[in-house]
Amino acid sequence: MAALHHLRQYHPLCIAVSKLHTSSHASAKQHYKMLVLGGGSGGITMSARMKRLMGAENVAVVEPSEVHYYQPLWTLVGAGAKSVALSSRPTASVIPSGVKWVKSKVQEVNPDKNTVYTDDGSQISYEYLIVALGLQLHYEKIKGLPEGFEHPKIGSNYSFETVEKTWKALQNFKEGNAVFTFPNTPVKCAGAPQKIMYLSDAFLRKTGRRAQAKVIYNTSLPVLFGIKKYADSLWDIVKRRDLQVNLRQNLIEVRADKKEAVFENLDKPGETKVIEYEMLHVTPPMGPTLVIKGSALADEAGWLDVDKETLQHKRYPNVFGIGDCTNLPTAKTAAAVAAQSAVLHRTISKILKNEKPDKKYDGYTSCPLVTSYSTVILAEYDYNAEPLETFPINQAKESRIMYHMKADIMPQLYWHGLLRGLWGGPGPYRKLFHLGMK
Ligand SMILES: Cc1cc2nc3c(=O)[nH]c(=O)nc-3n(C[C@H](O)[C@H](O)[C@H](O)COP(=O)(O)OP(=O)(O)OC[C@H]3O[C@@H](n4cnc5c(N)ncnc54)[C@H](O)[C@@H]3O)c2cc1C
C-alpha cells in the first residue's frame, strides 16, 4: 500500500499541471472571508459557487491531495468497463482560477476562535467556513487488511489504489466463490457494494465461466437496498441470475494467503462463518473524519452537525457543511452533493445579506444501480425514503439509456457542471418532465 501511495504522488498529470498552477502553504495568507475545507466533490463545487458570490480573492480551499477523483467511475473501472485514468484529474485543474489552494492537511478546527490549524503548523482564520472533508475509510478495522491487498484475488472499488485489483481478480477468476461485502457502518454510495456483484456476474457469463462460480453477497444490512421500490426490482434480478444474498453478515477478517473471508452473524453475536473465495470484493467500514470527530463541530456520532434543511451548523452560524462529512440523514453520494450545493449557495447568500435562509434541502440523493454492462436502475429518493424520480418513466426497471447516463453523461456533468458550480441537481428538469407536478 505504501508503494501505491508513493506512485500516486508521481501521477504524470499532477507534475504537468502543478507547474502551471500557483498554490501555497498556509503561511502566505492567514485570513479568508470564506474558507473551504476539502477539495473533493463538495469542496470544489462550493469554491466555484463562493467565487461567484464574493470574488475569488476572498475564497481559499484547503486540500492536501494533488489528485482529484471522480469516485463514481470506480464501479465501472473495477469491472473493466472504464480505465482508471479517466477517474482522476490534477487538483490544480479543478480549483477555480483565482481561488487560493492551501495545499495542506487540516489537523484541527477551533470554531470558537474561527481558526483552522494545518499539519504544517500554520493557522488560518475565517469569517465563514464550509466543511467538505468527506468520510474516512477503515480497511484496517478488518483483520488482515490492508496488507491482504498485496495478494491476488482481492480488490476494492472504494480506493484508487485497490480498484484495479478488483478487475484483475475478476479477469483471473477460474472456479469457486465470488464474494462481495457490505460493512456494518454508514457508507458512501450504498449501491456500489452490490453494483460490482452484478457486473462480475455479467462478466463471468460473457466469458463462459458463470457455471463454475457461486456469486455471494454478504451484507450487514437487514435489507438488500433501503428503498422498497428499488429493492423489489433488485430481489427479482438476484433470483433470476442465481445470486446468493446473505443478510446481517459482516466481514471481520481476511486471510488472504488462504483465500478465506471470515464473517460474523450480526443477529447471533459470537457466531462466525469462514468462506473460501476465488474472488473477494471488500467494501470497507467507514466513519467520520477524525478532524471533525474530535471537534466541537461534531454530533454524538462524530459527523458534522448541520441543519438538515439549510446545511448551516446547528451551534456555529458561520459554519456550513456539505457531503459525506455531514450528519444529513440521507444517502451519501455525489448526486446528493449536487442538490446540497444549490441549497447551501442560497443559504449563504441570504446570510451574507442578513436575511433568513429560505431554500430547503429535501434529502435528494441518487444511486445508479448498475446491473450489467448495458443496464442501470436509476434510484432517486429523498429524506422520507420516497422515490423522487427525474424522468417520467418507471426508473425501477433496468434501462439502457440510464446506463449511458451513468457511464458517459454523468462524468461530463461532474467535470464540467458540478465542479464549476453550475449543476445543482436535476430538480428543475424533474419539474419540467412532470409538468410542474413534482
Ligand atoms: C466506488 C464508489 C462509487 C460511487 N458511486 C457513486 C454514484 O454512482 N453516484 C454518486 O452520486 N456518488 C457515488 N459515489 C459517492 C461520491 O463519490 C461521494 O459521495 C462524493 O464524492 C462525496 O463528496 P465529498 O466532497 O463529501 O467527499 P470527497 O469527494 O471524498 O472529498 C473529500 C475531500 O476532503 C479531503 N480531505 C480529507 N481529509 C482532509 C484534511 N484533513 N484536510 C484537508 N482535506 C482533507 C480529501 O482529500 C478529499 O479531496 C461513489 C463512491 C465510491 C467510492
The ligand as an SDF file (V2000), in Angstrom:
LIG
                    3D

 53 58  0  0  0  0  0  0  0  0999 V2000
  -16.9190    3.1250   -5.5390 C   0  0  0  0  0  0  0  0  0  0  0  0
  -17.7390    4.3600   -5.3970 C   0  0  0  0  0  0  0  0  0  0  0  0
  -18.8590    4.5200   -6.1880 C   0  0  0  0  0  0  0  0  0  0  0  0
  -19.6400    5.6490   -6.0780 C   0  0  0  0  0  0  0  0  0  0  0  0
  -20.7110    5.7860   -6.9080 N   0  0  0  0  0  0  0  0  0  0  0  0
  -21.4540    6.9120   -6.8700 C   0  0  0  0  0  0  0  0  0  0  0  0
  -22.5060    7.1080   -7.8010 C   0  0  0  0  0  0  0  0  0  0  0  0
  -22.7560    6.2710   -8.6770 O   0  0  0  0  0  0  0  0  0  0  0  0
  -23.2250    8.2520   -7.7320 N   0  0  0  0  0  0  0  0  0  0  0  0
  -22.9490    9.2120   -6.7930 C   0  0  0  0  0  0  0  0  0  0  0  0
  -23.6170   10.2430   -6.7920 O   0  0  0  0  0  0  0  0  0  0  0  0
  -21.9480    9.0480   -5.8750 N   0  0  0  0  0  0  0  0  0  0  0  0
  -21.1990    7.9350   -5.8980 C   0  0  0  0  0  0  0  0  0  0  0  0
  -20.1470    7.7610   -5.0040 N   0  0  0  0  0  0  0  0  0  0  0  0
  -20.0220    8.6730   -3.8280 C   0  0  0  0  0  0  0  0  0  0  0  0
  -19.3650   10.0170   -4.1130 C   0  0  0  0  0  0  0  0  0  0  0  0
  -18.1270    9.8550   -4.7570 O   0  0  0  0  0  0  0  0  0  0  0  0
  -19.1820   10.7610   -2.7900 C   0  0  0  0  0  0  0  0  0  0  0  0
  -20.3890   10.7530   -2.0650 O   0  0  0  0  0  0  0  0  0  0  0  0
  -18.7620   12.2050   -3.0230 C   0  0  0  0  0  0  0  0  0  0  0  0
  -17.5030   12.2570   -3.6430 O   0  0  0  0  0  0  0  0  0  0  0  0
  -18.7600   12.9890   -1.7120 C   0  0  0  0  0  0  0  0  0  0  0  0
  -18.1700   14.2390   -1.8600 O   0  0  0  0  0  0  0  0  0  0  0  0
  -17.4330   14.9300   -0.6090 P   0  0  0  0  0  0  0  0  0  0  0  0
  -16.9530   16.2510   -1.0920 O   0  0  0  0  0  0  0  0  0  0  0  0
  -18.3060   14.8940    0.5780 O   0  0  0  0  0  0  0  0  0  0  0  0
  -16.2190   13.9700   -0.2960 O   0  0  0  0  0  0  0  0  0  0  0  0
  -14.9590   13.6420   -1.2270 P   0  0  0  0  0  0  0  0  0  0  0  0
  -15.2940   13.8660   -2.6570 O   0  0  0  0  0  0  0  0  0  0  0  0
  -14.4830   12.3100   -0.8140 O   0  0  0  0  0  0  0  0  0  0  0  0
  -13.9050   14.7600   -0.8250 O   0  0  0  0  0  0  0  0  0  0  0  0
  -13.3350   14.8930    0.4480 C   0  0  0  0  0  0  0  0  0  0  0  0
  -12.0370   15.6820    0.2630 C   0  0  0  0  0  0  0  0  0  0  0  0
  -11.5270   16.0500    1.5450 O   0  0  0  0  0  0  0  0  0  0  0  0
  -10.1230   15.9120    1.5160 C   0  0  0  0  0  0  0  0  0  0  0  0
   -9.6400   15.7650    2.8810 N   0  0  0  0  0  0  0  0  0  0  0  0
   -9.7790   14.7070    3.7040 C   0  0  0  0  0  0  0  0  0  0  0  0
   -9.2030   14.9380    4.8880 N   0  0  0  0  0  0  0  0  0  0  0  0
   -8.6850   16.1830    4.8110 C   0  0  0  0  0  0  0  0  0  0  0  0
   -7.9690   17.0110    5.7230 C   0  0  0  0  0  0  0  0  0  0  0  0
   -7.6540   16.5950    6.9470 N   0  0  0  0  0  0  0  0  0  0  0  0
   -7.6010   18.2580    5.3150 N   0  0  0  0  0  0  0  0  0  0  0  0
   -7.9200   18.7110    4.0760 C   0  0  0  0  0  0  0  0  0  0  0  0
   -8.5920   17.9660    3.1760 N   0  0  0  0  0  0  0  0  0  0  0  0
   -8.9630   16.7210    3.5430 C   0  0  0  0  0  0  0  0  0  0  0  0
   -9.8830   14.6760    0.6560 C   0  0  0  0  0  0  0  0  0  0  0  0
   -8.5600   14.6370    0.1520 O   0  0  0  0  0  0  0  0  0  0  0  0
  -10.9460   14.8550   -0.4160 C   0  0  0  0  0  0  0  0  0  0  0  0
  -10.4380   15.5630   -1.5250 O   0  0  0  0  0  0  0  0  0  0  0  0
  -19.3160    6.6440   -5.1080 C   0  0  0  0  0  0  0  0  0  0  0  0
  -18.1690    6.4990   -4.3240 C   0  0  0  0  0  0  0  0  0  0  0  0
  -17.3850    5.3740   -4.4560 C   0  0  0  0  0  0  0  0  0  0  0  0
  -16.1460    5.2290   -3.6150 C   0  0  0  0  0  0  0  0  0  0  0  0
  1  2  1  0
  2  3  1  0
  2 52  2  0
  3  4  2  0
  4  5  1  0
  4 50  1  0
  5  6  2  0
  6  7  1  0
  6 13  1  0
  7  8  2  0
  7  9  1  0
  9 10  1  0
 10 11  2  0
 10 12  1  0
 12 13  2  0
 13 14  1  0
 14 15  1  0
 14 50  1  0
 15 16  1  0
 16 17  1  0
 16 18  1  0
 18 19  1  0
 18 20  1  0
 20 21  1  0
 20 22  1  0
 22 23  1  0
 23 24  1  0
 24 25  2  0
 24 26  1  0
 24 27  1  0
 27 28  1  0
 28 29  2  0
 28 30  1  0
 28 31  1  0
 31 32  1  0
 32 33  1  0
 33 34  1  0
 33 48  1  0
 34 35  1  0
 35 36  1  0
 35 46  1  0
 36 37  1  0
 36 45  1  0
 37 38  2  0
 38 39  1  0
 39 40  1  0
 39 45  2  0
 40 41  1  0
 40 42  2  0
 42 43  1  0
 43 44  2  0
 44 45  1  0
 46 47  1  0
 46 48  1  0
 48 49  1  0
 50 51  2  0
 51 52  1  0
 52 53  1  0
M  END
$$$$
